[in-house]
């Protein structure tokens, strides 16, 4: 309990953790998320996404059968290793998790999407929310960093609950893609909000299901999205970097 200008205030760790996640995964956090569409721009160009219904289906596939699910597994794995403590063996495991996450990016643009955001997230968080454990993480990951690994490791370093971190990360991914859709797809804010509301319980269920999932649970079935990300590299007119 602390006293601030005569007012007695109780600081609750779960509330602080929740606010920290909200700040870290906010659209205002300096990771450049607004610049990426994860292949959505090509999906709109070729007609795969053409209205609210097809956008909802596309986002659900990304979440449950594609990068959304894999990234949540990586986020949980990085959190688990970082939370376990500091020794040479754990440092090597975290580096291997990061290398695998980067290697699984199927195209140059998607590799840039995760590595640029991951590096930016880790650097910004180290500056604004420094702690010894996070400094150790930064020393381990001193080159390219996959975004979900950066988020999971930072949350583990700060002792934020793993399941809450993974769920928040999954929802933030969906939110960013909905935001991209509002700029490039024929949907409005009301439709985007409705889609986000419909997918939120599915994010929560997925986070719960993946709580103890290991790296052997990785896998995706979004081949058309992956191929679309290659085609996006040479798309004539575009506003996103992926």
C-alpha positions as CSV (number, residue, x, y, z in Angstrom):
1,X,0.0,0.0,0.0
2,X,1.3,3.5,-0.8
3,X,0.2,7.0,0.0
4,X,-0.1,9.6,-2.9
5,X,-1.0,13.2,-2.0
6,X,-2.9,11.9,1.1
7,X,-4.9,9.3,-0.8
8,X,-4.3,5.7,0.2
9,X,-3.8,3.5,-2.9
10,X,-3.4,-0.2,-3.2
11,X,-1.2,-1.4,-6.0
12,X,-2.3,-4.8,-7.3
13,X,0.2,-6.7,-9.3
14,X,-2.4,-8.4,-11.6
15,X,-3.7,-5.0,-12.5
16,X,-0.3,-3.6,-13.2
17,X,0.5,-6.6,-15.4
18,X,-2.7,-6.2,-17.3
19,X,-2.0,-2.5,-17.9
20,X,1.6,-3.4,-19.0
21,X,0.3,-5.8,-21.6
22,X,-2.2,-3.2,-22.8
23,X,0.6,-0.7,-23.2
24,X,3.1,-3.1,-24.9
25,X,0.5,-4.3,-27.4
26,X,-1.1,-1.0,-28.0
27,X,-1.2,0.4,-31.6
28,X,0.9,3.4,-30.2
29,X,3.8,1.1,-29.2
30,X,6.7,1.9,-31.4
31,X,7.1,-1.4,-33.3
32,X,5.7,-0.2,-36.7
33,X,2.8,-2.7,-36.8
34,X,0.7,-0.3,-38.9
35,X,3.1,-0.9,-41.8
36,X,2.3,-4.7,-42.2
37,X,-0.8,-6.6,-43.4
38,X,0.6,-10.2,-43.2
39,X,-0.5,-10.8,-46.8
40,X,-4.0,-9.3,-46.4
41,X,-3.3,-6.7,-49.0
42,X,-2.7,-9.4,-51.6
43,X,-5.7,-11.3,-50.4
44,X,-7.9,-8.3,-51.1
45,X,-6.1,-7.7,-54.5
46,X,-6.9,-11.2,-55.7
47,X,-10.4,-11.3,-54.3
48,X,-10.0,-13.8,-51.5
49,X,-11.1,-11.0,-49.1
50,X,-14.0,-9.0,-50.6
51,X,-16.4,-8.4,-47.7
52,X,-16.9,-8.8,-44.0
53,X,-17.7,-12.5,-44.2
54,X,-14.6,-13.4,-46.2
55,X,-12.4,-11.2,-44.0
56,X,-13.7,-13.0,-40.9
57,X,-12.9,-16.4,-42.5
58,X,-9.5,-15.2,-43.6
59,X,-8.6,-13.9,-40.1
60,X,-9.9,-17.1,-38.4
61,X,-7.6,-19.1,-40.6
62,X,-4.6,-16.9,-39.8
63,X,-5.4,-17.2,-36.1
64,X,-6.1,-20.9,-35.8
65,X,-4.3,-22.5,-38.8
66,X,-1.5,-20.1,-39.5
67,X,1.0,-17.7,-38.1
68,X,-1.4,-16.6,-35.3
69,X,-1.3,-20.1,-33.7
70,X,2.4,-20.6,-34.3
71,X,3.3,-17.2,-32.9
72,X,1.3,-17.9,-29.8
73,X,3.3,-21.1,-29.3
74,X,6.6,-19.2,-29.8
75,X,5.4,-16.5,-27.3
76,X,4.6,-19.1,-24.7
77,X,7.9,-21.0,-25.3
78,X,10.0,-17.8,-24.9
79,X,8.0,-16.8,-21.8
80,X,8.5,-20.3,-20.2
81,X,12.3,-20.3,-20.8
82,X,12.8,-16.7,-19.6
83,X,10.7,-17.2,-16.5
84,X,12.8,-20.3,-15.6
85,X,15.8,-18.2,-14.8
86,X,19.3,-17.3,-16.1
87,X,21.9,-19.9,-17.0
88,X,23.8,-20.7,-20.1
89,X,21.6,-23.6,-21.1
90,X,18.4,-21.5,-21.0
91,X,20.1,-18.8,-23.0
92,X,20.9,-21.3,-25.7
93,X,17.4,-22.6,-25.7
94,X,15.9,-19.1,-26.1
95,X,18.3,-18.4,-29.0
96,X,17.2,-21.7,-30.6
97,X,13.5,-20.8,-30.2
98,X,14.2,-17.4,-31.8
99,X,16.1,-18.9,-34.7
100,X,13.2,-21.4,-35.4
101,X,10.6,-18.6,-35.3
102,X,12.6,-16.6,-37.8
103,X,13.3,-19.6,-40.0
104,X,9.6,-20.4,-40.2
105,X,8.7,-17.0,-41.8
106,X,7.8,-18.2,-45.3
107,X,8.8,-15.1,-47.3
108,X,11.2,-12.2,-47.2
109,X,8.3,-9.8,-46.3
110,X,7.0,-11.9,-43.5
111,X,10.5,-12.4,-42.2
112,X,10.9,-8.6,-42.1
113,X,7.5,-8.2,-40.5
114,X,8.4,-10.4,-37.5
115,X,12.1,-9.4,-37.2
116,X,11.6,-5.7,-37.4
117,X,8.8,-5.6,-34.9
118,X,10.6,-7.9,-32.6
119,X,13.8,-5.9,-32.5
120,X,11.8,-2.6,-32.1
121,X,9.7,-4.1,-29.3
122,X,12.6,-5.4,-27.4
123,X,14.6,-2.2,-27.7
124,X,11.6,0.0,-26.7
125,X,10.7,-2.2,-23.8
126,X,14.2,-2.3,-22.5
127,X,14.3,1.5,-22.5
128,X,10.9,2.1,-20.9
129,X,10.5,-1.0,-18.7
130,X,14.1,-2.0,-17.8
131,X,14.8,-4.8,-15.4
132,X,17.8,-7.1,-14.9
133,X,16.1,-10.1,-16.3
134,X,15.1,-8.2,-19.5
135,X,18.7,-6.9,-19.8
136,X,19.8,-10.5,-19.8
137,X,17.3,-11.3,-22.5
138,X,18.5,-8.5,-24.7
139,X,22.1,-9.8,-24.3
140,X,20.9,-13.2,-25.5
141,X,19.0,-11.8,-28.5
142,X,21.3,-9.2,-29.8
143,X,20.6,-9.5,-33.5
144,X,17.3,-10.3,-35.3
145,X,14.4,-11.1,-32.9
146,X,11.1,-12.7,-33.8
147,X,8.2,-10.6,-32.5
148,X,6.4,-13.3,-30.5
149,X,9.7,-14.3,-28.9
150,X,10.4,-10.7,-27.9
151,X,7.0,-10.3,-26.3
152,X,7.1,-13.6,-24.5
153,X,10.6,-13.1,-23.2
154,X,9.8,-9.6,-22.0
155,X,6.7,-10.8,-20.2
156,X,8.6,-13.7,-18.7
157,X,11.3,-11.3,-17.5
158,X,8.7,-9.1,-15.8
159,X,6.8,-12.0,-14.3
160,X,3.6,-11.4,-16.3
161,X,1.4,-14.5,-16.4
162,X,2.0,-16.7,-19.4
163,X,-1.6,-17.4,-20.4
164,X,-2.5,-13.7,-20.2
165,X,0.5,-12.8,-22.3
166,X,-0.2,-15.3,-25.0
167,X,-3.9,-14.3,-25.2
168,X,-3.1,-10.6,-25.3
169,X,-0.5,-11.3,-28.1
170,X,-3.0,-13.3,-30.1
171,X,-5.7,-10.6,-29.8
172,X,-3.2,-7.9,-30.7
173,X,-2.4,-9.7,-33.9
174,X,-6.0,-9.9,-34.9
175,X,-6.6,-6.3,-34.0
176,X,-3.7,-5.2,-36.2
177,X,-5.1,-7.2,-39.1
178,X,-8.5,-5.7,-38.6
179,X,-6.9,-2.3,-38.6
180,X,-5.2,-3.1,-41.9
181,X,-8.4,-4.3,-43.4
182,X,-10.1,-1.0,-42.6
183,X,-7.5,0.6,-44.9
184,X,-7.4,-1.8,-47.7
185,X,-10.6,-4.0,-47.7
186,X,-14.2,-3.1,-48.5
187,X,-15.3,-3.2,-44.8
188,X,-16.1,-0.4,-42.3
189,X,-15.4,0.1,-38.7
190,X,-18.7,-1.5,-37.5
191,X,-17.9,-4.7,-39.5
192,X,-14.4,-4.7,-38.2
193,X,-15.5,-4.4,-34.6
194,X,-18.1,-7.2,-35.0
195,X,-15.4,-9.5,-36.5
196,X,-13.0,-8.7,-33.6
197,X,-15.7,-9.4,-31.1
198,X,-16.5,-12.8,-32.8
199,X,-12.8,-13.8,-32.8
200,X,-12.0,-12.7,-29.2
201,X,-13.4,-15.9,-27.6
202,X,-11.5,-18.0,-30.1
203,X,-8.3,-16.2,-29.2
204,X,-8.9,-17.0,-25.5
205,X,-9.7,-20.6,-26.2
206,X,-6.6,-21.0,-28.3
207,X,-4.4,-19.4,-25.7
208,X,-5.8,-21.8,-23.1
209,X,-5.3,-24.8,-25.4
210,X,-1.7,-23.8,-26.2
211,X,-0.7,-23.0,-22.6
212,X,1.6,-26.0,-22.3
213,X,2.2,-26.7,-26.0
214,X,5.7,-27.4,-27.0
215,X,7.5,-26.6,-30.3
216,X,6.5,-29.9,-31.6
217,X,2.9,-28.5,-31.8
218,X,4.0,-26.0,-34.5
219,X,2.4,-26.3,-37.9
220,X,0.3,-24.3,-40.4
221,X,-2.1,-24.8,-43.2
222,X,-2.3,-21.4,-44.9
223,X,-0.4,-22.1,-48.1
224,X,-2.4,-19.6,-50.2
225,X,-1.5,-16.8,-47.7
226,X,2.2,-17.8,-47.8
227,X,2.2,-17.8,-51.6
228,X,0.3,-14.5,-51.6
229,X,3.1,-13.0,-49.4
230,X,5.6,-13.7,-52.2
231,X,3.3,-12.2,-54.8
232,X,2.8,-9.1,-52.7
233,X,6.6,-8.4,-53.1
234,X,5.9,-7.5,-56.7
235,X,2.4,-6.2,-56.4
236,X,2.0,-3.1,-58.6
237,X,0.1,-0.9,-56.1
238,X,0.4,-1.4,-52.4
239,X,0.4,0.5,-49.1
240,X,1.8,-2.2,-46.7
241,X,5.2,-3.8,-46.4
242,X,3.8,-7.3,-46.2
